Amino acid sequence: MATRTLPDRKSSSGPSARLSSEELVAAYRNMLLSRRIDDKEVQLKRQNKIFFQISGAGHEAILTAAGMILKPAYDWFYTYYRDRALCLELGVTPAEMLYEAVGAAIDPASGGRQMPSHWGHKAYNIVSASSPTGTQFLQGVGSAEASLRAKLLNISEGFQKDEVVLVTTGEGTTSEGEFWESLNTASNLKLPAVYLVEDNGYAISVPVEVNTAGGSISKLVRSFPNFFIEEVDGCDLLASYDTMQRAVEHARQRKGPALVHARVIRPYSHSLSDDETMYRPPNEREADAARDPVTQFPKWLVSEGHATDDELKKIQEEVDELVLAATDDALAQPQPGPETVYYGVYSPDVDPTSEQFDTEDDPQFSGEPTTMVDLLNACMKDEMRRDQKILVFGQDVADVSREEHLGKVKGKGGVFKVTWGLQKEFGGARVYNSPLAEANIVGRAIGLAVRGFKPVVEVQFFDYIWPAYMQLRDELATMRWRSNNNFSAPVVVRTTYGGYIRGAIYHSQTGASIFTHCPGLRVVCPATALDANGLLRTAIRCDDPVIFLEHKHLYRQTYNKSVYPGPNFMIPFGKAKVVREGTDVTVVTYGATVQRAITAANAVADSGISVEVIDLRTLSPWDRERVFESVKKNSRVIVAYEDSLSWGYGAEISAAIADECFAWLDAPVKRVASSDTFVGYAPRLEDAILPQVEDFKQAYEEIMKF
């Protein structure tokens, strides 16, 4: 797109005509300040005083315009690393930006935990940004969705009547699938989200035509309904202001989302780890320099009479002094101490392992024994009656998507009926279906949780959770820690897992260790209906993200039924249960292998082997104290789990026992687990692959030989 001639303010009839000379000069000051901080960081990096640098140079005009129109602490912002000028315009100070660069403890974005230019500021609603490209889209959509849900539920606290959510990105990141998933939901729900695509022509060294078919993302997305879409020269401040104002107004008026495709330049390399001269010819870089807003805009200000050369020179001197003072300030700041490393991994205020969550010894039983499915359902109903901000969504979780059919049909309520009837009682604003897209479910949930909702979402099968893993591992688990406890996302992710159902490869997976390996996540795995009810209630009331694993085989077993324990029944995390006492062998297990361990223990009792079976119930945290106490008493231990033997969850338990209880052991720590393969469909294959009662009996007999 050719650079448009900047109009005379006096003759313009567009929105930018309302900008005064003072506002235009202030915009220049913000653009210059952004560039000077970039330059200072480059200098500091070359002096080895900071450790990473990535620039927002060339993006200053569109970002300054966006910051002029949007409202800090009113609107919400999901940014990416080029957005320095936006954050300055919203109120972040040069010193605060340089605190990031040096890794200072007082850095408001992360307390020294993230690299520079990972923006975040609670005071201005700039939500903690991360490094993975494209993860911000679904979270921004979830944050915009929170505005919609709040209006439907008449919730006003924490929400503005016409707030919008700005989601920014480079053009290369629009290649990510989550970008397209987010557009689909934003369009479908007419959400007040404004996308700003800052297209500088390159994704590191890859030019736009390689990333994007046809070379224009705005042309590709025009078929989405309800979208305002406009392309603009992002180096032109006035054109950028006009376009951003139209886009934001479209969203404020709740006409739907907007996408502004701003063509900008990248006068510096991608980062100081990159050398653009290796792949960009001189004439291309010279053409960029001719469009540089930081050098071209002040010329226009003088030519149009908005400022004099002397006035601009004074601004340059003031900016340089400000950056120098901010640099001195930042370099004098201490880094966070080693004693802070665990702060914010989990909530420092709400401890789900505490007595506050332990009402297990005082259940208020009523009714007839019923299944895990029914008691999970009962828990969600209890909690949704208690807290209006609990939302339940996922694939097929609603009774119907077309609410006019409620009462005319029985309703779906999940493929296993765990959420059946929730929509009928609580309505479609709180219980609703999502697209068939796991990242969409989890990413939106994060955005909703940041805004104060409590999403209890369902991923239909553990086997298909992997598209959401980026959101789970890099976003959900890290949100609190990476923001130094400024932001949190206490989402509950329910998912079904496990074999023993003839489900073959893709309906039998049990990889709990993949999630217990993630600091920041609580991982729960009940074996009985009663435990499922109490643990889910704790998961919902705690303030951490929880992966709640529900074994399909256990959903309707008769041996694990229970009566309803009442609306305040909770089991704290990290509290294992001795489900069978014994004096010779300790078995540490969880999930569907608990009953098999018990059955095998009963079978060997007649031969004089006394087996104690411990159900862990929660996998992260796990009850080290109770396990170690039993191991020290019995001196022989077997760790059993349904996952593959190698690299499974039981390896960590085994290693911890070897570390802490070696002096009490009379035999090596033994494991019972699945074979190192996949789960087959044919019954003989599945039986041979998964741990069976006979495997437990054999393990008990073998360990007693020591």
C-alpha positions as CSV (number, residue, x, y, z in Angstrom):
1,M,0.0,0.0,0.0
2,A,1.3,3.4,-0.9
3,T,1.9,5.9,1.8
4,R,-0.9,8.4,1.9
5,T,-0.2,12.1,2.1
6,L,-0.9,13.3,5.6
7,P,-3.7,15.8,5.5
8,D,-3.9,19.3,6.8
9,R,-5.7,19.0,10.1
10,K,-7.7,22.2,9.4
11,S,-9.1,20.8,6.1
12,S,-9.7,17.2,7.1
13,S,-13.2,16.0,7.9
14,G,-12.3,12.6,9.4
15,P,-12.0,11.7,13.1
16,S,-8.3,12.8,13.1
17,A,-9.5,16.4,12.5
18,R,-10.4,16.5,16.2
19,L,-6.7,16.0,17.1
20,S,-5.1,19.2,18.4
21,S,-1.6,20.3,17.8
22,E,-0.9,19.4,21.4
23,E,-2.2,15.9,20.8
24,L,-0.2,15.4,17.6
25,V,3.0,16.6,19.3
26,A,2.3,14.3,22.3
27,A,1.9,11.4,19.8
28,Y,5.3,12.2,18.3
29,R,6.8,12.3,21.8
30,N,5.4,8.8,22.5
31,M,6.7,7.5,19.2
32,L,10.2,9.0,19.8
33,L,10.3,7.7,23.4
34,S,9.5,4.2,22.2
35,R,12.3,4.3,19.7
36,R,14.8,5.8,22.2
37,I,14.1,3.0,24.7
38,D,14.6,0.5,21.9
39,D,18.0,2.1,21.1
40,K,19.0,2.2,24.7
41,E,18.2,-1.5,25.1
42,V,20.3,-2.3,22.1
43,Q,23.2,-0.4,23.7
44,L,22.7,-2.2,27.0
45,K,22.6,-5.5,25.3
46,R,25.9,-4.9,23.5
47,Q,27.4,-3.8,26.9
48,N,26.2,-7.1,28.4
49,K,24.1,-5.2,30.9
50,I,20.8,-6.9,29.7
51,F,20.4,-10.3,28.2
52,F,17.9,-10.0,25.4
53,Q,16.4,-7.3,23.2
54,I,13.6,-7.2,20.7
55,S,12.5,-4.0,19.0
56,G,9.2,-2.3,18.3
57,A,10.8,0.1,15.8
58,G,8.7,0.9,12.8
59,H,5.4,0.0,14.6
60,E,5.2,3.2,16.6
61,A,2.6,5.1,14.6
62,I,-0.2,2.5,14.6
63,L,0.5,1.6,18.2
64,T,0.5,5.1,19.4
65,A,-2.8,5.7,17.5
66,A,-4.3,2.6,19.1
67,G,-3.2,3.8,22.6
68,M,-4.8,7.2,22.0
69,I,-8.2,5.7,21.2
70,L,-8.4,2.8,23.7
71,K,-8.7,3.3,27.4
72,P,-6.3,1.9,30.0
73,A,-7.9,0.3,33.1
74,Y,-11.1,0.2,31.1
75,D,-10.4,-1.8,28.0
76,W,-8.3,-5.0,28.0
77,F,-5.1,-5.7,26.2
78,Y,-3.5,-8.9,24.9
79,T,-0.2,-7.8,23.4
80,Y,2.9,-9.2,21.6
81,Y,6.5,-8.2,21.8
82,R,6.5,-5.2,19.4
83,D,4.0,-3.2,21.4
84,R,6.3,-0.9,23.3
85,A,4.6,2.3,21.9
86,L,1.1,1.0,22.8
87,C,2.2,0.3,26.4
88,L,3.8,3.7,26.8
89,E,0.7,5.4,25.5
90,L,-1.4,3.4,28.0
91,G,0.8,4.5,30.9
92,V,3.7,2.1,31.3
93,T,6.8,4.2,32.1
94,P,10.2,4.0,30.5
95,A,11.6,2.9,33.9
96,E,9.2,0.1,34.1
97,M,10.1,-1.1,30.7
98,L,13.8,-1.0,31.6
99,Y,13.1,-2.9,34.8
100,E,12.0,-5.7,32.5
101,A,15.2,-5.5,30.5
102,V,17.4,-5.8,33.5
103,G,15.2,-8.4,35.2
104,A,14.5,-6.2,38.3
105,A,12.4,-7.5,41.2
106,I,10.1,-4.5,40.9
107,D,9.3,-5.1,37.2
108,P,5.5,-4.8,37.1
109,A,5.2,-7.2,34.2
110,S,6.8,-10.3,35.7
111,G,9.1,-9.4,38.6
112,G,12.1,-10.4,36.6
113,R,10.7,-13.7,35.5
114,Q,10.2,-13.1,31.8
115,M,12.3,-11.7,29.0
116,P,12.0,-8.0,28.0
117,S,9.0,-6.9,25.9
118,H,6.7,-9.5,27.4
119,W,4.2,-6.8,28.4
120,G,1.9,-7.0,31.4
121,H,0.6,-4.4,33.8
122,K,-2.3,-5.1,36.1
123,A,-3.1,-1.4,36.6
124,Y,-3.8,-0.9,32.9
125,N,-5.4,-4.3,32.1
126,I,-2.4,-5.3,30.0
127,V,-2.6,-9.1,30.6
128,S,0.7,-10.9,31.0
129,A,2.1,-11.8,27.6
130,S,4.1,-15.0,26.9
131,S,6.6,-16.1,24.2
132,P,4.6,-18.7,22.2
133,T,3.2,-17.1,19.1
134,G,-0.5,-17.0,18.8
135,T,-1.6,-18.1,22.2
136,Q,-3.0,-14.6,22.9
137,F,-5.8,-14.8,20.4
138,L,-8.0,-17.3,22.1
139,Q,-7.4,-15.7,25.5
140,G,-8.3,-12.3,24.1
141,V,-11.5,-13.8,22.7
142,G,-12.2,-15.4,26.1
143,S,-11.7,-12.0,27.7
144,A,-14.1,-10.4,25.2
145,E,-16.5,-13.3,25.8
146,A,-16.5,-12.4,29.5
147,S,-18.1,-9.1,28.6
148,L,-20.8,-11.0,26.8
149,R,-21.4,-13.4,29.7
150,A,-21.4,-10.6,32.3
151,K,-24.1,-8.7,30.4
152,L,-26.2,-11.9,30.0
153,L,-25.9,-12.6,33.7
154,N,-26.4,-9.0,34.8
155,I,-22.9,-8.9,36.4
156,S,-21.5,-5.4,36.5
157,E,-18.6,-5.6,38.9
158,G,-15.3,-5.6,37.1
159,F,-16.9,-4.9,33.7
160,Q,-17.6,-1.7,31.7
161,K,-20.7,-1.3,29.5
162,D,-18.8,-0.8,26.3
163,E,-15.3,-2.2,27.0
164,V,-13.4,-3.8,24.2
165,V,-10.4,-6.2,24.0
166,L,-7.4,-5.4,21.9
167,V,-5.5,-8.4,20.6
168,T,-2.3,-7.5,18.7
169,T,-0.1,-9.7,16.6
170,G,2.6,-9.8,13.9
171,E,1.5,-11.0,10.5
172,G,3.5,-14.2,10.7
173,T,1.6,-15.3,13.7
174,T,-1.7,-15.3,11.8
175,S,-0.4,-18.6,10.3
176,E,-1.2,-20.3,13.6
177,G,-4.3,-22.4,13.8
178,E,-5.4,-20.7,17.0
179,F,-5.7,-17.4,15.1
180,W,-8.4,-18.9,12.9
181,E,-10.1,-20.6,15.8
182,S,-10.3,-17.3,17.5
183,L,-11.8,-15.5,14.5
184,N,-14.4,-18.2,14.2
185,T,-15.6,-17.7,17.8
186,A,-15.3,-13.9,17.8
187,S,-17.4,-13.8,14.6
188,N,-19.9,-16.4,15.8
189,L,-20.5,-14.6,19.1
190,K,-20.1,-11.0,17.8
191,L,-17.5,-10.3,20.5
192,P,-16.1,-6.9,21.2
193,A,-12.6,-7.8,20.2
194,V,-10.3,-5.7,18.0
195,Y,-7.5,-7.5,16.2
196,L,-4.5,-5.4,15.3
197,V,-2.2,-7.1,12.8
198,E,1.1,-5.3,12.6
199,D,2.4,-6.5,9.2
200,N,6.1,-5.6,8.8
201,G,6.5,-8.0,5.9
202,Y,8.6,-10.6,7.8
203,A,8.3,-13.4,10.3
204,I,12.0,-13.3,11.4
205,S,13.4,-14.1,7.9
206,V,10.3,-15.5,6.2
207,P,8.6,-13.0,4.0
208,V,4.8,-12.5,4.1
209,E,4.1,-14.2,0.8
210,V,5.5,-17.5,2.2
211,N,3.4,-17.2,5.4
212,T,0.2,-16.0,3.9
213,A,-1.5,-17.1,0.7
214,G,-1.8,-14.0,-1.5
215,G,0.3,-11.9,0.8
216,S,-2.6,-10.2,2.6
217,I,-4.2,-11.6,5.8
218,S,-7.0,-9.0,5.6
219,K,-8.1,-10.3,2.2
220,L,-8.2,-13.8,3.5
221,V,-10.5,-13.2,6.5
222,R,-13.1,-11.0,4.8
223,S,-15.6,-13.9,4.6
224,F,-16.1,-13.9,8.4
225,P,-19.5,-12.3,9.2
226,N,-19.9,-9.4,11.6
227,F,-16.3,-8.3,11.2
228,F,-15.1,-4.8,10.5
229,I,-12.0,-5.2,8.4
230,E,-9.8,-2.4,7.1
231,E,-6.2,-2.1,5.8
232,V,-4.1,0.9,6.7
233,D,-0.6,2.4,6.3
234,G,0.5,1.8,9.9
235,C,3.4,4.3,9.4
236,D,0.8,7.1,8.9
237,L,-0.3,8.3,12.3
238,L,-3.5,10.1,11.2
239,A,-4.6,7.3,8.9
240,S,-3.9,4.8,11.7
241,Y,-5.9,7.0,14.1
242,D,-8.9,7.2,11.8
243,T,-8.9,3.4,11.1
244,M,-8.4,2.4,14.7
245,Q,-11.2,4.7,15.8
246,R,-13.6,3.2,13.3
247,A,-12.6,-0.3,14.3
248,V,-12.9,0.3,18.1
249,E,-16.3,2.1,17.6
250,H,-17.6,-0.9,15.7
251,A,-16.7,-3.1,18.7
252,R,-17.9,-0.7,21.3
253,Q,-21.3,-0.5,19.7
254,R,-21.4,-4.3,19.8
255,K,-21.7,-4.7,16.1
256,G,-19.1,-7.5,16.2
257,P,-15.3,-7.8,16.2
258,A,-12.8,-5.8,14.0
259,L,-9.5,-6.5,12.3
260,V,-7.1,-3.7,11.4
261,H,-4.3,-4.8,9.0
262,A,-1.6,-2.2,9.5
263,R,1.3,-2.3,7.1
264,V,4.4,-1.2,9.0
265,I,8.2,-1.5,8.7
266,R,10.9,-3.2,10.6
267,P,14.0,-1.0,10.4
268,Y,15.9,-3.2,12.8
269,S,16.5,-6.9,12.7
270,H,13.9,-9.2,14.3
271,S,15.9,-9.2,17.5
272,L,19.6,-8.8,18.4
273,S,19.9,-12.5,17.9
274,D,19.1,-12.0,14.2
275,D,20.9,-10.2,11.4
276,E,18.5,-9.1,8.7
277,T,21.3,-8.2,6.3
278,M,21.6,-11.9,5.7
279,Y,18.3,-12.1,3.9
280,R,17.1,-8.5,3.2
281,P,18.8,-6.5,0.3
282,P,19.9,-2.9,0.9
283,N,17.2,-1.4,-1.4
284,E,14.5,-3.0,0.6
285,R,15.8,-1.7,3.9
286,E,16.3,1.8,2.3
287,A,12.6,1.8,1.2
288,D,11.6,1.0,4.8
289,A,13.7,3.8,6.1
290,A,11.9,6.3,3.8
291,R,8.6,5.4,5.6
292,D,9.9,5.5,9.1
293,P,7.3,7.3,11.2
294,V,9.8,8.5,13.8
295,T,11.7,10.4,11.1
296,Q,8.9,11.4,8.8
297,F,6.1,12.5,11.2
298,P,8.1,15.3,12.8
299,K,8.8,16.8,9.3
300,W,5.0,16.9,8.8
301,L,4.4,18.5,12.1
302,V,6.8,21.3,11.2
303,S,5.5,21.7,7.6
304,E,1.8,21.9,8.8
305,G,2.6,24.3,11.6
306,H,1.9,22.0,14.5
307,A,5.4,22.5,16.0
308,T,8.6,24.3,15.3
309,D,12.1,22.7,14.9
310,D,13.1,24.2,18.3
311,E,10.0,22.7,20.0
312,L,10.8,19.2,18.6
313,K,14.5,19.6,19.5
314,K,13.4,20.3,23.1
315,I,11.2,17.2,23.1
316,Q,14.1,15.1,21.8
317,E,16.3,16.4,24.6
318,E,13.6,15.8,27.3
319,V,13.1,12.2,26.0
320,D,16.8,11.5,26.0
321,E,17.1,12.8,29.6
322,L,14.1,10.7,30.6
323,V,15.5,7.5,29.1
324,L,18.9,8.2,30.6
325,A,17.4,8.7,34.1
326,A,15.2,5.6,33.6
327,T,18.3,3.6,32.6
328,D,20.3,4.7,35.7
329,D,17.3,3.8,37.8
330,A,16.9,0.3,36.3
331,L,20.5,-0.6,36.5
332,A,20.5,0.2,40.2
333,Q,17.6,-2.2,40.9
334,P,18.1,-5.5,42.6
335,Q,17.1,-8.7,40.9
336,P,14.6,-11.0,42.7
337,G,16.1,-13.2,45.4
338,P,16.4,-17.0,45.2
339,E,13.8,-17.3,48.0
340,T,11.1,-16.0,45.6
341,V,11.4,-18.9,43.1
342,Y,8.3,-20.7,44.3
343,Y,6.2,-17.6,44.8
344,G,3.1,-17.7,42.6
345,V,3.6,-21.2,41.2
346,Y,0.3,-21.8,43.1
347,S,-2.0,-19.3,44.8
348,P,-0.3,-17.8,47.9
349,D,-3.7,-17.1,49.4
350,V,-5.9,-20.2,48.9
351,D,-4.4,-23.5,49.8
352,P,-6.4,-26.5,48.6
353,T,-4.3,-28.9,50.8
354,S,-5.4,-27.1,54.0
355,E,-8.0,-27.9,56.6
356,Q,-10.2,-25.3,55.1
357,F,-10.9,-27.8,52.3
358,D,-11.2,-30.9,54.6
359,T,-14.8,-31.7,55.4
360,E,-14.3,-35.4,54.6
361,D,-14.9,-36.5,58.1
362,D,-18.3,-34.8,58.3
363,P,-20.4,-35.9,55.3
364,Q,-24.1,-35.1,55.2
365,F,-25.2,-38.3,53.5
366,S,-28.7,-38.6,51.9
367,G,-30.4,-40.7,49.3
368,E,-29.5,-44.0,47.7
369,P,-26.0,-45.0,46.5
370,T,-25.3,-43.7,43.0
371,T,-22.5,-43.6,40.4
372,M,-19.5,-41.4,39.8
373,V,-21.4,-39.8,36.9
374,D,-24.3,-38.8,39.1
375,L,-22.2,-37.4,42.0
376,L,-20.0,-35.4,39.6
377,N,-23.2,-34.0,38.2
378,A,-24.6,-33.3,41.7
379,C,-21.4,-31.4,42.6
380,M,-21.5,-29.2,39.6
381,K,-25.1,-28.3,40.3
382,D,-24.3,-27.5,43.9
383,E,-21.4,-25.3,42.9
384,M,-23.3,-23.5,40.1
385,R,-26.1,-22.7,42.6
386,R,-23.5,-21.3,45.0
387,D,-21.5,-19.2,42.5
388,Q,-23.1,-17.4,39.5
389,K,-19.7,-17.0,37.8
390,I,-19.2,-20.7,37.2
391,L,-19.4,-21.5,33.5
392,V,-19.5,-25.0,32.0
393,F,-18.6,-25.4,28.3
394,G,-17.0,-27.8,25.9
395,Q,-18.0,-30.1,23.1
396,D,-21.5,-31.6,23.6
397,V,-21.7,-30.5,27.2
398,A,-25.0,-28.6,26.8
399,D,-28.4,-30.4,26.7
400,V,-29.1,-28.6,23.3
401,S,-27.4,-25.9,21.3
402,R,-30.7,-24.6,20.0
403,E,-32.4,-23.5,23.3
404,E,-35.9,-23.5,21.8
405,H,-35.7,-27.3,21.9
406,L,-35.2,-27.4,25.7
407,G,-38.1,-29.4,27.2
408,K,-38.9,-31.0,23.8
409,V,-36.0,-33.4,23.8
410,K,-34.2,-35.3,26.5
411,G,-30.9,-33.4,26.0
412,K,-27.3,-34.6,25.5
413,G,-25.4,-33.3,28.5
414,G,-22.0,-34.7,27.5
415,V,-21.2,-38.0,25.8
416,F,-21.1,-39.6,29.2
417,K,-24.1,-37.6,30.6
418,V,-21.9,-35.9,33.3
419,T,-23.3,-32.4,32.5
420,W,-26.8,-33.6,31.7
421,G,-29.5,-31.2,33.0
422,L,-27.1,-28.3,33.8
423,Q,-28.2,-26.2,30.9
424,K,-31.9,-26.8,31.8
425,E,-31.3,-25.5,35.3
426,F,-28.8,-22.7,34.7
427,G,-29.4,-21.6,31.1
428,G,-27.4,-21.3,28.0
429,A,-25.5,-18.2,29.2
430,R,-23.7,-20.5,31.7
431,V,-23.7,-23.9,30.0
432,Y,-23.0,-24.0,26.3
433,N,-21.3,-26.0,23.6
434,S,-18.0,-25.0,22.0
435,P,-16.6,-25.7,18.6
436,L,-14.8,-29.0,18.1
437,A,-11.5,-27.4,19.0
438,E,-9.7,-28.3,22.2
439,A,-7.3,-25.2,22.2
440,N,-10.4,-23.1,21.7
441,I,-12.0,-24.5,24.8
442,V,-8.9,-24.0,27.1
443,G,-7.7,-20.7,25.6
444,R,-11.2,-19.1,26.0
445,A,-11.4,-20.5,29.5
446,I,-8.1,-18.7,30.4
447,G,-9.4,-15.4,29.1
448,L,-12.7,-15.8,31.1
449,A,-10.9,-16.8,34.2
450,V,-8.6,-13.8,34.1
451,R,-11.8,-11.7,34.1
452,G,-13.1,-13.4,37.2
453,F,-15.3,-16.2,35.9
454,K,-14.7,-19.8,37.0
455,P,-14.7,-22.0,33.9
456,V,-15.3,-25.7,34.5
457,V,-14.6,-27.0,31.0
458,E,-14.7,-30.4,29.5
459,V,-12.3,-31.9,27.0
460,Q,-14.2,-34.9,25.8
461,F,-11.4,-37.4,25.7
462,F,-7.9,-37.2,27.1
463,D,-6.7,-38.8,23.8
464,Y,-7.7,-35.5,22.0
465,I,-6.4,-33.0,24.6
466,W,-3.1,-32.5,22.7
467,P,-4.3,-29.5,20.5
468,A,-4.8,-27.7,23.8
469,Y,-1.5,-28.6,25.3
470,M,0.2,-25.3,24.3
471,Q,-2.6,-23.5,26.2
472,L,-2.4,-25.8,29.1
473,R,1.4,-26.0,29.6
474,D,2.6,-22.6,28.4
475,E,-0.3,-20.5,29.4
476,L,-2.7,-21.9,32.0
477,A,0.1,-23.4,34.2
478,T,2.3,-20.3,33.9
479,M,-0.1,-17.4,34.2
480,R,0.3,-16.7,37.9
481,W,4.0,-17.4,38.2
482,R,5.1,-15.5,35.0
483,S,3.1,-12.4,36.1
484,N,4.5,-12.5,39.6
485,N,1.0,-13.2,41.0
486,N,-0.6,-10.2,39.2
487,F,-2.9,-12.5,37.0
488,S,-4.3,-15.9,37.5
489,A,-6.5,-18.4,35.6
490,P,-8.1,-20.8,38.0
491,V,-9.7,-23.0,35.4
492,V,-10.9,-26.6,36.0
493,V,-10.3,-28.8,33.0
494,R,-12.3,-32.1,33.2
495,T,-11.4,-34.8,30.9
496,T,-12.0,-38.6,30.6
497,Y,-9.1,-41.0,30.3
498,G,-8.2,-44.6,30.6
499,G,-8.7,-48.1,29.2
500,Y,-10.5,-51.3,30.3
501,I,-13.4,-50.3,27.9
502,R,-12.2,-51.8,24.7
503,G,-11.4,-48.3,23.4
504,A,-8.2,-49.2,21.5
505,I,-5.5,-46.7,20.9
506,Y,-7.5,-43.4,20.8
507,H,-9.9,-43.9,23.6
508,S,-7.6,-45.4,26.3
509,Q,-4.7,-43.0,26.9
510,T,-3.6,-42.3,30.5
511,G,-0.7,-39.9,30.3
512,A,-1.1,-38.2,33.7
513,S,2.6,-37.6,34.0
514,I,2.6,-35.2,31.2
515,F,0.5,-32.8,33.4
516,T,2.1,-33.6,36.7
517,H,5.3,-32.5,35.1
518,C,3.9,-29.0,34.8
519,P,4.4,-26.7,37.8
520,G,1.3,-24.6,38.4
521,L,-1.2,-27.4,37.6
522,R,-3.1,-29.4,40.2
523,V,-3.8,-32.9,38.9
524,V,-6.6,-34.9,40.4
525,C,-7.6,-38.6,39.7
526,P,-10.5,-40.0,41.8
527,A,-11.2,-43.7,42.0
528,T,-14.7,-43.6,43.6
529,A,-17.9,-41.7,43.3
530,L,-17.6,-40.2,46.7
531,D,-14.0,-39.0,46.1
532,A,-15.0,-37.6,42.7
533,N,-17.7,-35.5,44.3
534,G,-15.4,-34.1,47.1
535,L,-12.4,-33.5,45.0
536,L,-14.3,-31.8,42.2
537,R,-15.8,-29.4,44.8
538,T,-12.3,-28.6,46.1
539,A,-11.1,-28.1,42.5
540,I,-13.8,-25.6,41.8
541,R,-13.3,-23.7,45.1
542,C,-9.5,-23.5,44.9
543,D,-7.7,-20.7,43.1
544,D,-5.4,-22.8,41.0
545,P,-5.8,-24.4,37.6
546,V,-6.8,-28.1,37.9
547,I,-6.7,-31.0,35.5
548,F,-9.5,-33.3,36.7
549,L,-9.1,-36.8,35.3
550,E,-12.2,-39.0,35.2
551,H,-11.7,-42.6,34.3
552,K,-14.4,-43.8,31.9
553,H,-14.3,-47.3,33.2
554,L,-15.2,-46.0,36.7
555,Y,-18.1,-43.9,35.7
556,R,-20.8,-46.5,36.4
557,Q,-19.1,-49.2,38.4
558,T,-21.3,-50.6,41.2
559,Y,-18.4,-51.2,43.6
560,N,-17.5,-47.5,43.8
561,K,-21.0,-46.1,44.3
562,S,-21.8,-43.7,47.1
563,V,-24.7,-41.8,48.5
564,Y,-24.7,-38.0,48.1
565,P,-22.5,-36.4,50.8
566,G,-24.0,-32.9,50.9
567,P,-23.2,-29.5,49.3
568,N,-20.1,-28.8,51.4
569,F,-18.3,-32.1,51.2
570,M,-14.6,-31.5,50.2
571,I,-11.5,-33.6,50.2
572,P,-8.2,-31.6,50.3
573,F,-5.6,-32.1,47.6
574,G,-2.6,-34.1,48.7
575,K,-4.5,-36.4,51.0
576,A,-4.2,-40.0,50.1
577,K,-6.5,-42.7,51.5
578,V,-5.6,-46.1,52.9
579,V,-8.3,-48.2,51.3
580,R,-7.0,-51.5,52.6
581,E,-4.7,-52.0,55.6
582,G,-1.8,-54.5,55.6
583,T,1.5,-55.3,57.2
584,D,3.7,-56.8,54.6
585,V,3.5,-54.9,51.3
586,T,2.5,-51.3,50.5
587,V,0.8,-50.7,47.1
588,V,0.7,-47.0,46.0
589,T,-1.8,-46.5,43.2
590,Y,-4.7,-44.5,41.8
591,G,-7.6,-44.6,39.4
592,A,-8.9,-47.9,37.9
593,T,-5.9,-49.9,39.3
594,V,-7.1,-49.3,42.9
595,Q,-9.8,-51.9,42.7
596,R,-7.5,-54.4,40.9
597,A,-4.9,-54.0,43.7
598,I,-7.5,-54.6,46.3
599,T,-9.0,-57.7,44.6
600,A,-5.5,-59.1,44.2
601,A,-4.7,-58.3,47.9
602,N,-7.8,-60.2,49.0
603,A,-6.8,-63.1,46.8
604,V,-3.3,-63.5,48.4
605,A,-4.4,-63.0,51.9
606,D,-5.1,-66.7,52.4
607,S,-1.5,-67.4,51.5
608,G,-0.4,-65.2,54.4
609,I,0.5,-62.0,52.4
610,S,-0.9,-58.9,54.0
611,V,-1.2,-56.0,51.5
612,E,-1.9,-52.3,52.3
613,V,-3.4,-50.4,49.4
614,I,-3.1,-46.6,49.2
615,D,-5.2,-44.6,46.8
616,L,-3.3,-41.3,46.1
617,R,-6.5,-39.6,44.8
618,T,-4.5,-36.5,43.8
619,L,-1.3,-36.8,41.7
620,S,0.0,-33.3,42.1
621,P,0.3,-32.8,44.9
622,W,0.7,-36.3,46.2
623,D,0.6,-37.4,49.9
624,R,4.3,-38.1,50.5
625,E,3.8,-38.3,54.3
626,R,1.2,-41.1,54.2
627,V,3.1,-43.1,51.6
628,F,6.4,-42.8,53.4
629,E,4.7,-43.8,56.7
630,S,3.3,-47.0,55.1
631,V,6.6,-47.8,53.4
632,K,8.6,-47.5,56.6
633,K,6.1,-49.8,58.3
634,N,6.0,-52.5,55.7
635,S,9.5,-52.2,54.1
636,R,8.2,-53.5,50.7
637,V,6.5,-51.3,48.2
638,I,4.8,-51.6,44.8
639,V,3.9,-48.6,42.7
640,A,1.0,-49.3,40.3
641,Y,-0.4,-47.2,37.5
642,E,-2.2,-47.7,34.2
643,D,0.2,-45.8,32.0
644,S,3.1,-47.4,30.2
645,L,5.8,-48.8,32.5
646,S,8.6,-46.6,31.2
647,W,8.5,-42.9,31.9
648,G,5.2,-43.1,33.7
649,Y,3.9,-41.4,36.8
650,G,5.0,-44.2,39.0
651,A,8.6,-43.6,38.2
652,E,8.5,-40.3,40.3
653,I,6.9,-42.0,43.2
654,S,9.4,-44.8,43.1
655,A,12.3,-42.4,42.9
656,A,11.0,-40.4,45.9
657,I,10.6,-43.6,47.9
658,A,14.1,-44.7,47.1
659,D,15.5,-41.3,48.1
660,E,13.5,-40.9,51.3
661,C,12.9,-44.5,52.5
662,F,16.0,-46.4,51.4
663,A,17.0,-47.3,54.9
664,W,13.7,-49.0,55.6
665,L,13.4,-51.0,52.4
666,D,13.8,-54.8,52.5
667,A,13.3,-55.2,48.7
668,P,13.7,-53.1,45.6
669,V,10.8,-50.8,44.7
670,K,8.7,-52.6,42.2
671,R,6.2,-51.3,39.6
672,V,3.1,-52.7,38.0
673,A,2.0,-50.9,34.9
674,S,1.0,-51.3,31.2
675,S,3.3,-52.6,28.6
676,D,5.4,-50.1,26.6
677,T,3.0,-50.0,23.7
678,F,-0.4,-48.8,22.8
679,V,-3.7,-50.2,23.9
680,G,-5.3,-52.7,21.5
681,Y,-8.9,-53.1,20.6
682,A,-9.2,-56.9,20.7
683,P,-10.0,-58.0,24.3
684,R,-7.1,-60.4,24.4
685,L,-4.7,-57.6,23.4
686,E,-6.1,-55.1,25.9
687,D,-6.0,-57.6,28.7
688,A,-2.4,-58.4,27.9
689,I,-1.4,-54.7,27.7
690,L,-3.2,-53.2,30.8
691,P,-2.4,-54.3,34.4
692,Q,-4.7,-57.0,35.6
693,V,-5.5,-58.7,38.9
694,E,-3.1,-61.5,38.1
695,D,-0.3,-59.0,37.5
696,F,-0.8,-57.6,41.0
697,K,-0.9,-61.1,42.6
698,Q,2.3,-62.1,40.8
699,A,4.0,-58.8,42.0
700,Y,2.9,-59.4,45.6
701,E,4.3,-62.9,45.6
702,E,7.6,-61.9,44.0
703,I,8.3,-59.0,46.3
704,M,7.8,-61.3,49.3
705,K,10.7,-63.4,48.2
706,F,13.1,-60.8,49.3
